[in-house]
Amino acid sequence: MEDEDLIVENLEELDDEAPADDRERSRDPDEFFAKSAFRIVYQTNNFFLPQIRDLIDKGEVLNLRPEYQRRLRWTTPQKSRLIESLLLNIPIPPIFLFESDAARYEVMDGQQRLNTVREYLSGAFSLSGLEVLQPLNGLRYTACPPRIKRALDRATLSAVVLLLESEPAGRLSLTDVRRFIFDRLNTGGTKLNPQEIRNAIYPGNFNQALIRLSRYPLFTHAFDIPEYVEADPNDYYENPRRQKNNLYSTMGDCQLVLRYFALIDDDNIRGSMKTMLDRAMSTRMGITHEQAMALEDEFRERFRFLYELFEGEPFRLLPDERGRTRVSAALYDASMVAIRMLWAQRADIAADALGVRQRMETALDDPEQLHVLTGQGNTANAVRARIGLMMKILLPTG
């Protein structure tokens, strides 16, 4: 099945509409600023392109993890235009680094620019699509004439380094400050989506578990994501077929995995879907590697059961008038949470597999039940309603 024939419905995340606090509005602006504002401590550095390549390759100072922020999206012509701009000495926006540990830095903004420099200077691609320096099309760094190579070796990228001395104020944590900066850095261009921001500001064992589960073969098959067959994990982020997949390129696959962990806790089903997912990331940020592995085992076990129960095509709606196959994110998370709640009765559910599939088809053919199952409103009540209906489909007497 081609990517464009598969539609994943209802992945939007809406913000809560929090009313303004009248007491905050009435406070004296000068007093409020003095007590509540925080100031970012930063310094600016310039790096020659070969220095950038070496810093990334050594991995000791600069942390440019492929999964950090977002999956790589730039095409070769986009990368080539950056190299062309550097050769023409056109000003390039600075990259932003965050000092996570003393003298170790994470990339907050500029990942793709840094990766482009590393790739080109390592001979990974040849220039293409250049408009001003057209004769350079097809040229790799290793084959560059001396004059062009010297120009690139002398070119620089500026970096704004946000230092550990940056202290939060009032009720803000350091994580809040990082979120705030991420939002401000991405007000233009290709703005980070909510899952990309979570991936960046909630590092740790749980986030890594989400990434690993997004590579689970049954999961990638169910959501039509090109499977992971590379021997080197770094190759995962260079697979051209996967880069063209919308779920992968936007980290929608990791968001889907996260939805399960956000909704298995009934107390977390409140507010908007976005806040549910944010809380799920925040509360599990400090879990151990062993705890993360246990969560992975749980997820795979439930997913495999549903995958087999629905004969390799779980979470799919009935074909539309054009015959297109659709996968519903709402039906997915309802099914996953429902089977977790009914896990002790899974043998009875498996024994009635044909009945389950018939009840599912009947529900999907009924407009009222379809509306519930596809979760047109990502509210707490809608989430609970579709989980409840899915439990009745799986086990009518449950």
Secondary structure, DSSP 8 states (H G I E B T S, - for coil): --GGGEEEE------------HHHHHS-HHHHHHHH-----EEEEEEEHHHHHHHHHH-SSEE--TTSSS-----HHHHHHHHHHHHTT-----EEEEEEETTEEEEEE-HHHHHHHHHHHTT-----S-SSSGGGTT--GGG--HHHHHHHHH-EEEEEEE-TT----TT--HHHHHHHHHHHHTSSSS---HHHHHHHHS-SHHHHHHHHHTT-HHHHHHTT------SSGGGGGG-HHHHT-HHHHTTHHHHHHHHHHHHSSGGG--S-HHHHHHHHHHHTTT--HHHHHHHHHHHHHHHHHHHHHTTT-TTB----TT--EEEEHHHHHHHHHHHHHTGGGHHHHHHTHHHHHHHHHHHHHSHHHHHHHTTSS-SHHHHHHHHHHHHHHH-TT-
